[in-house]
Structure formats: structure tokens, C-alpha cells
Amino acid sequence: MQISIKKKYLETKVGFGSNAKPLGQRTLQELQELALYARQSNSKSLSNYFEQLPTLQELQSGKTSQVIADIKSNTDAVKTEKPADSNQVPGSEKK
């Protein structure tokens, strides 16, 4: 999904997601979140920052794809960890 901010708003600071970075320094995930806010609230001022605001369906689909990617990433990280010793009782590690 393509999300782009109008050039004249790249240095505009918008406070959301626990910070107030300029729009030009936001990640794609942050811009997707802002676009979702704009769509759900019907905010003309938020919508105005974007070249073209994706549809609500596109934004929700993109968010779902990101969640799936995060889950896969976390699952891969867990698979690479050393399995616990099933005979060892937690807290009874040998020193």
C-alpha cells in the first residue's frame, strides 16, 4: 500500500502514538495508523496531509498484513531459541 504525505506537510508535527515527530520522519506503519485515524474519524484536517488517502478497506488490510508479519517474525524467533530442559525445575538451575 502506497501512502504519501503532501510536500508542504512533510515538516508538520502531528502528535500521535506517544510522540510529535514531523510527518516526513514517520514510518510507514505510523503513517498507516494516522491514515486509519483520518478515515475512521472523517477528519478533513488529517485527510488533507495525504496525497491520496487509502480506503478504509486498504488500511485495515494493510494492518492485518502487518500483524501477520509480526506474528511470523515472533514465531521464527521462538523457533530459534534453545528448548527448555524438561527435566529441570524452574528456579533450580545449577550454579
Backbone torsions as a table, in degrees:
resi	resn	phi	psi	omega
1	MET	NA	132.1	-179.3
2	GLN	-95.8	125.1	174.4
3	ILE	-129.5	125.6	177.9
4	SER	-135.0	145.0	179.7
5	ILE	-95.3	142.2	176.1
6	LYS	-61.7	140.8	-176.1
7	LYS	-53.5	-40.2	-175.7
8	LYS	-68.1	-11.5	-179.6
9	TYR	-108.9	4.3	-176.9
10	LEU	-61.0	-32.1	179.9
11	GLU	-95.3	1.0	179.6
12	THR	-73.6	129.2	178.7
13	LYS	-90.4	128.8	178.0
14	VAL	-126.7	123.4	-177.9
15	GLY	-85.9	114.2	172.6
16	PHE	-165.2	158.6	178.2
17	GLY	64.7	34.1	175.7
18	SER	72.3	16.8	172.8
19	ASN	-156.2	176.1	-178.8
20	ALA	-134.1	54.1	178.8
21	LYS	-73.7	155.1	172.9
22	PRO	-61.3	149.4	-177.5
23	LEU	-59.0	-32.8	179.8
24	GLY	-69.2	-13.1	179.4
25	GLN	-105.6	5.4	-179.6
26	ARG	-81.1	149.8	176.4
27	THR	-78.1	165.7	177.6
28	LEU	-59.5	-40.6	179.7
29	GLN	-62.3	-41.5	178.2
30	GLU	-65.8	-40.7	178.9
31	LEU	-67.0	-35.5	175.6
32	GLN	-63.4	-40.7	178.9
33	GLU	-63.6	-44.5	178.9
34	LEU	-64.3	-41.4	178.1
35	ALA	-63.0	-38.3	177.7
36	LEU	-64.2	-43.0	175.5
37	TYR	-57.8	-45.8	-178.4
38	ALA	-60.4	-43.9	-179.5
39	ARG	-67.3	-47.7	-175.1
40	GLN	-67.7	-31.7	-177.9
41	SER	-93.4	-8.3	-174.2
42	ASN	56.7	33.2	-178.4
43	SER	-77.2	115.7	178.4
44	LYS	-69.3	-34.9	-179.2
45	SER	-67.6	-40.9	176.6
46	LEU	-69.4	-42.2	-179.1
47	SER	-61.1	-31.8	-176.5
48	ASN	-66.1	-22.1	179.6
49	TYR	-68.6	-23.0	-172.3
50	PHE	-95.4	142.8	173.7
51	GLU	-59.5	-53.0	176.6
52	GLN	-144.5	121.5	-177.6
53	LEU	-83.0	123.0	178.0
54	PRO	-61.1	157.9	178.2
55	THR	-69.0	161.7	177.9
56	LEU	-59.8	-39.4	179.4
57	GLN	-63.0	-42.8	178.6
58	GLU	-63.4	-41.6	-179.5
59	LEU	-66.2	-43.5	179.5
60	GLN	-67.2	-37.4	177.2
61	SER	-64.6	-42.2	178.2
62	GLY	-64.2	-38.6	178.8
63	LYS	-66.5	-41.2	177.6
64	THR	-62.2	-42.8	179.2
65	SER	-61.9	-39.1	179.3
66	GLN	-66.8	-41.9	178.8
67	VAL	-61.9	-43.7	179.0
68	ILE	-62.1	-43.2	178.8
69	ALA	-63.2	-40.6	178.5
70	ASP	-63.7	-42.8	179.6
71	ILE	-62.7	-44.8	178.7
72	LYS	-61.2	-41.9	-180.0
73	SER	-62.8	-44.8	179.2
74	ASN	-66.7	-38.1	178.9
75	THR	-64.7	-42.0	178.2
76	ASP	-63.2	-38.7	179.5
77	ALA	-65.7	-40.3	179.5
78	VAL	-66.1	-39.2	-179.2
79	LYS	-63.8	-27.9	-177.0
80	THR	-87.0	-10.4	178.3
81	GLU	-75.2	152.8	178.9
82	LYS	-69.3	130.3	179.2
83	PRO	-63.6	148.5	178.6
84	ALA	-70.6	148.9	176.0
85	ASP	-76.1	115.0	-175.2
86	SER	-69.2	-16.2	179.9
87	ASN	-89.4	-9.4	-175.7
88	GLN	-96.6	131.3	177.9
89	VAL	-82.9	131.8	179.4
90	PRO	-54.6	135.7	179.1
91	GLY	89.8	-4.8	-178.1
92	SER	-110.5	32.8	-178.4
93	GLU	-64.0	143.6	177.9
94	LYS	-76.7	139.6	-179.1
95	LYS	-113.1	NA	NA
